Amino acid sequence: MAQSGKQDEFESPDFYNIDDLLTEEHKLIRSSIRDFVKQEISPNIEEWSQKAHFPKEIVPKFGEIGIFGPFVPIKYGGGGLDYTAYGIIMQEVERGDSGMRSTASVQGSLVMYPIYKFGSEEQKMKYLPKLASGEMLGCFGLTEPDYGSNPGGMVTNFKDMGDHYLLNGAKMWISNAPHADVAVIWAKNEEGRVHGLIVERSMEGFSTPETHNKWSLRASTTGELVFDNVRVPKENLLPEKSGLGAPLMCLDSARYGIAWGALGAAMDCYDAARRYSLERIQFDKPIGSFQLIQKKLAEMLTEITKAQLVVWRLGKLMDEGKATTAQISLAKRNNVEIALNIAREARQIHGAMGITGEYPMMRHMANLESVLTYEGTHDIHLLVLGHEITGISAFK
Ligand SMILES: Cc1cc2nc3c(=O)[nH]c(=O)nc-3n(C[C@H](O)[C@H](O)[C@H](O)COP(=O)(O)OP(=O)(O)OC[C@H]3O[C@@H](n4cnc5c(N)ncnc54)[C@H](O)[C@@H]3O)c2cc1C
């Protein structure tokens, strides 16, 4: 439970002994990230969120403990770990806060991953170690003001000017943008083909206005990316893959992390509700002795246990290179939905106290509304599954 002035005594539920399926290394990683979250995030997150403050000083700390791009090989500064380890890290960070996890997901899956998978050796050596250590913060620009669920319609474009590319257009709703040193952005060339480009903050004509007044992910910073005749060196084009499939591959990796992350938020809410139900006395009894409270807790634990099994299995499929986009859609969609439902039920168990920053549910709930929408909306993932089942696309 992550609230101001109180000790974070979080304990994770493990009703089906899923720990038996993890390696010792996985458990060690989990415990070190959990301790980090208890020390660095839990004591501060309410204040950061209430004040809509992005704590930039946490970025190198994330780097030091290995939160950024753990699946990237050690040679490039990553952790050389498997996808289950990556998932566990995302679970623990989002147990602290979805905004903190968003910063980590973007850096790892949406900035380091495309450079690692589609970049040249020079690009990898130049950017990956600095991104892994948190010396640099990155962002990922796909969404545009008029193209969200349909990114293929994007109008951001670049022209070949001989010795450089000339980039024009705008991206919107970009996590980390206002503080990013580097942006991996997706734009069309003169033939209309989508390519990835690495844009650096210092490039003339590039600006990142911040998006204010969010009720969600308040400790994470969001903004626009504006490209006004930006001269991008030719060596900044990601050479190894083009087409919309390239950013979609990055999103698969990120959505996989979200499926674990949302589970972390759900576990935090469940744990808070379980504790509160034993402490809070009404009618001379702990409220946990009433059947309706027990029903809520039992249903939360059931959904958490099912979600744990889904992500554990998906992690294995990711490591074997067999996970499909539709499998990832199912996990992201399910786990975010159950987390949001659990946050709401846990809030009810806390009565009026549940609406305050003394407890984490309202913050998780508001955060999860963004998580439900970004990286493919809840409905679009449902339609991805519908397509998988029937072979018929209902969304285009
Ligand atoms: C806090 C936050 C951070 C974000 N970070 C990033 C980032 O770092 N990088 C990035 O590129 N983007 C980012 N996004 C953008 C996010 O991915 C988009 O918001 C998302 O893809 C949805 O696009 P949209 O908001 O334009 O909604 P729209 O696409 O306009 O959708 C509106 C509604 O219509 C529905 N809809 C759309 N098309 C169909 C259809 N064919 N059939 C049925 N229903 C449909 C949707 O499900 C939704 O309910 C972020 C968003 C938020 C809120």
The ligand as a Gaussian input file, in Angstrom:
#p B3LYP/6-31G(d) Opt

LIG

0 1
 C       -1.632000       9.310000     -20.697000
 C       -1.420000       8.822000     -22.091000
 C       -0.140000       8.529000     -22.530000
 C        0.077000       8.122000     -23.863000
 N        1.365000       7.867000     -24.284000
 C        1.596000       7.645000     -25.615000
 C        2.934000       7.548000     -26.114000
 O        3.911000       7.578000     -25.334000
 N        3.133000       7.412000     -27.455000
 C        2.090000       7.349000     -28.344000
 O        2.343000       7.247000     -29.542000
 N        0.795000       7.437000     -27.886000
 C        0.530000       7.592000     -26.556000
 N       -0.764000       7.699000     -26.100000
 C       -1.862000       7.701000     -27.055000
 C       -2.730000       6.460000     -27.012000
 O       -2.043000       5.344000     -27.509000
 C       -4.019000       6.774000     -27.786000
 O       -4.757000       7.666000     -26.952000
 C       -4.843000       5.532000     -28.125000
 O       -4.213000       4.785000     -29.119000
 C       -6.269000       5.890000     -28.575000
 O       -6.248000       6.884000     -29.537000
 P       -7.238000       8.153000     -29.357000
 O       -7.059000       8.705000     -27.980000
 O       -6.973000       9.069000     -30.502000
 O       -8.688000       7.565000     -29.421000
 P       -9.532000       7.262000     -30.764000
 O       -8.745000       6.397000     -31.681000
 O      -10.087000       8.531000     -31.300000
 O      -10.726000       6.391000     -30.158000
 C      -11.847000       6.983000     -29.489000
 C      -12.837000       5.870000     -29.168000
 O      -13.290000       5.270000     -30.385000
 C      -13.056000       3.874000     -30.349000
 N      -12.721000       3.404000     -31.698000
 C      -11.800000       3.914000     -32.560000
 N      -11.783000       3.203000     -33.691000
 C      -12.703000       2.227000     -33.541000
 C      -13.143000       1.150000     -34.358000
 N      -12.627000       0.920000     -35.572000
 N      -14.110000       0.334000     -33.891000
 C      -14.631000       0.528000     -32.659000
 N      -14.261000       1.524000     -31.830000
 C      -13.297000       2.356000     -32.274000
 C      -11.919000       3.668000     -29.370000
 O      -11.925000       2.351000     -28.810000
 C      -12.216000       4.738000     -28.334000
 O      -13.159000       4.258000     -27.419000
 C       -1.016000       8.022000     -24.752000
 C       -2.308000       8.279000     -24.278000
 C       -2.511000       8.674000     -22.970000
 C       -3.916000       8.946000     -22.490000

